[in-house]
Amino acid sequence: MTFEQSWIEYDYNPFILFNSSGKIISLNSEAQFLLGIANASELFDLAQTYASISFGFKTTFVQLEYGRYKFFGITVGYEDEEQIGIKLYQSPSYKLDAKKPDGQLTNIYTIIDLCISSNSINSGVNFTKTYDPTIPEVILESNSIIKLLNKIYAYFAQSESVDTKVFYRVGEHIKFDGKKYSIFSIEISGDTVNADKEGEIKVFAEHYNYYLDPNKSKITINIPMITS
């Protein structure tokens, strides 16, 4: 692998090269993780849509989102009718300089059940749960995750039903000290929210280095799967 090829391979931004029929010819490591979420044909269509009218390269600033990935722009280039490449410029959703989490091995299901139990007292909310049994105990600071979960459940307290899902994020990772860790998520959703509490949740999560994907009807906490 040449220096130029290595540069592309380890770029933080996904790069994919397609042939004229949309088959992937080459891609870098970050693009491999993106394709765990995004559909290759969708990205090929995106490249064709934003390509220059004539041969060459064209950069466009556009907001795109695929799972945890958020992009602020793309460059599309082609020099003939046989190949077309696309590079997506990533907006960091995780702090690149964040410290590896401290704490103790924690059973996340026990923590969630505790929070649901305490938030269901004198509440008419119907709490439902979907758990992935393969998620192991992970290192967390239990006091802070309990506080964050309680704030999120309070955010949805006026809902008729609140659903909690715990699932493994296939193909996604985060790095601490050069080592990759898989990620799992706690997704909490409801039909009614207290918008006044949204800012408080974001500030708390940022202070304790929790990675949130907020949405109008759901909030997702992304947690590195650190077991030792």
N, C-alpha and C positions, 0 to 999 in steps of 0.2 A: 504494500500500500504506500503510495507516494505521500509526501507531506500535505499536498493539496487534498487528496482523498481523505487523509486522517482528519484534516481540519473540518471537512464536511461531515464526516462520521460522528465526531464528538461535538458538533454544534448543538447548542441548546434549542435551536429552532428546527422543526421538522422539515426535511427536504425529500421530495419524491420525484422520480423521473418515470414518465409513462411512455409507452409506444402509442401509435396512432389509434389503436383500438381500445386503449384504456388499461392495458396490462402493465403492471409495475415492472420496470426494468431494474431499477435500483432505488434504495432508500437508506437514510441514515438511522442510527439507533433510536433517536427521539421519535422519528416517524413510525417506527415499529410499535412504540407505546401508543401513539396517537391512533393507529389502526386497530387497536384493541377497543376503541370507542367509536371512531368515525368509519364510515363506509368508503372503501376505495373508489367506487364508482361516483360517489358524491364529490370526492376531492378531485377526481378527473373532470367532472362537469364544472367544478369551480375554476379549475385551471383554464378550461376552454372559454368560460364566460368572461374571465378577466384578462385573457391573452391580448397582446397587441394585435391590431388589424393586420400589420405587416410583420415580417420576421423581426425578432429582436426581443427585448426585455421590457416589461412594464411593471411598475410598482404601484399598488393601490392601497390606500388606507381604508380598511373596512373592519367592522367589529364582527368577530366570529366566535362561536362558543361550541365546544364539543366536550361534554362532561366537565371535568375540572379544567380542561384546556380553554384558555381565552386568548384570542389573537387580535392584534390591532392593525395588521396589514399583511399583504402577501406580495411576492414577486413571482411573475410567470414569465418564462422564457422559452423560445424555440427558434431554431435556425433552419429547420426544414420541416417537411410534413410528416416525418417519421417519429419524432420524439418531442415531448413537451415536459418541462419541469416546473415544479411549484415549490416555493419556500414560504412557510408561514411564520410570522414574527410573533413570538409568544409574550404575553403579559404575565409576569410571574404570579401564580396563584398561591405559591408557598414562599416563605421567606428563605432566600438563598443562604443567608448568614445565620439562620436560626440554630440554636443549640440543640443537641440531642436531648430529648425529654428526660427529666429526672423522675424518680418516684419508686414505686414498688410493683411487683407483679400483681395485676388486678384482673379479676373476673368481670368483664364489662357487662355481662348479663345480670350479675348480682347488683351492680351499680344501677343499671337501668330499671330493674324491677323495684329497687328501693325507691327511686325517684318517682316512678309511676304510682307506687303504693301511697307515698306521701302526698302526691298531687291529686289523687283520686278521692281523698277524704273530703266529704261534704261537696263533692263535685258531681254534676250530671253527665260529665264527658264519658263517652264510651272509648276506652283505651284498647287498641289492638296491637299485636306484635308479630313480627316475622323475623326469626333469628336464623343466621347461618351457623350451624353447630360446629363448623370447622375452625372458627376463629378461636385462637388460643388465648390464654392469659397474656396480657401485655403490660409493659412498664408504663404506668401513668401516675400522676399525682391525683389521688382519689378525691381529695377535698375540692380541688378546682373543677374536675369534670362533673362532680355532683352539683356544684353551684351553677355551672354552665347549663347542664341538662334541666335543672329546675327553672332557670331563666327562660329556656326555650319552651318548656311545658307551660309556663305562665303566659308566654306569648300567644299560645294556642288555647288558652283556658276557656274562651268563649265558644269554642267549637263543639259541635255535636259529637264528633268523633275525631280522635287523634291516633294516628298510626305511627308506629316505630319499627323501622327496619334496620337490621344489622347485616351488612353484606361485604364480601371481599371485592375489591376493585381490580378486575383482571387487567393485567398489563400495565398497571400504574405503580409508580414508586417515588420515593423521595430519598435524597442523599444526606447523610451526616458523616462528616470526616471521611468523605470519599467512598463510603459504603452504602449500597442501595438497600432500602427496606420496602417491602410491600406495604400496601395501604388497605385499610378497611374503613367502612363508613357507617355512621349512625345517621339515618335519615328520619326526621320527624316531620310529619305533615298534618295539616288540619284544614277545615273549611272556613274558619274565621280567625283573624289575627288582631293583636293589639299593636298597631303600628308604632305607638309611643315607646314600646320596649325594644324595637329593632336596633336602634343606635346603642343602647346599653349592652345588648348581646354582642354586637360587633366589637365594642371597646373592650369588654371583658375577655372575649376570645383572643383578640390581638395581644392583650397584656400577658396572657398565659400561653401564648404561642400555639393556640388551636387554629386549625385551618378550616374555615367555613366556606360553604357554597350556599349563600342565602338566596331564597327565591320567594315569590309572593305567597305561595302556599306550602312551602316546605323549607326546612333548614337542614343542611347536611354537614356533619362534623367529620372531617377526614383525619384518620389517626394512623401514624406509622406503626407497623406490626413489629415492635421491638420486644424480644422475649428474654434478653440477657444483657 
